[in-house]
Each structure stands twice: as C-alpha cells, then as structure tokens.
Amino acid sequence: MSETTLDVQGLTCPLPVLKANKVLRGLPPGARLTVLATDPASVKDFQAYSRETGHALVSFSEVAGLYRFTLRRREDPAGEKPAK
C-alpha cells in the first residue's frame, strides 16, 4: 500500500484541503495520504471533505497544535481514472 505525506503547516483554510485534494487525485485507489497541518479549522474541513468525496478519514490526531490527518483514497467508480 502506498503512503504519501503532505506538509501544509502554516497554510490556512481552504488551502490544506485543496492541496490534499490535488495530491489524492494523483494517487491510486486505496493509497494513504498523511496531511500535517497547523490550522485549527482544518479539523472540520477534513471531516466535511471526507464525507463529501468518499475518501476515508482513517485517523486524526493533534499534539501541541500540529494536526495529523490520514486519508485513504476511495475506490474509483467504474471507468474513472486518477488525474495525472
């Protein structure tokens, strides 16, 4: 299983989710993306993003203002390919 890390520390809403979305589109189905963020609003943003897109929010943690989200790319609907 593929795992990628995206560091968006210092960026504010909506940039962490937008950058994560761009990376996820290029990953194969089932791949994991770990996002490191410092914006407290990213908690609600990633929860909503997961609900709306079908990408699973596998885990979330916060330690000393550093938010870590692990997302798993959804399986593609029939015929849909990841963006390159």
KAZI-V871302 format. One record per backbone hydrogen bond with DSSP energy under -1.0 kcal/mol. NH is the residue of the N-H (numbers start at 1). CO is the residue of the C=O. E is the energy in kcal/mol with one decimal. If there is no record, write none. Layout:
NH CO E
NH CO E
This chain:
4 32 -2.2
6 34 -3.1
8 36 -2.8
11 8 -1.9
15 12 -2.0
18 14 -2.3
19 15 -2.8
20 16 -2.0
21 17 -2.6
22 18 -1.9
23 19 -2.0
24 20 -3.0
25 21 -2.1
26 23 -1.1
27 24 -1.5
30 73 -2.0
31 28 -2.1
32 2 -3.0
33 71 -2.9
34 4 -3.3
35 69 -3.1
36 6 -2.7
37 67 -2.8
42 39 -2.1
43 40 -1.4
45 41 -2.1
46 42 -2.8
47 43 -1.7
48 44 -2.5
49 45 -2.6
50 46 -2.3
51 47 -2.0
52 48 -2.6
53 49 -2.3
54 50 -2.0
56 72 -1.8
58 56 -1.2
58 70 -1.9
59 70 -1.5
61 68 -1.9
63 66 -2.0
66 63 -1.8
67 37 -3.4
68 61 -2.8
69 35 -2.5
70 59 -2.6
71 33 -3.1
72 56 -2.5
73 31 -3.0
80 77 -2.3
83 25 -1.0
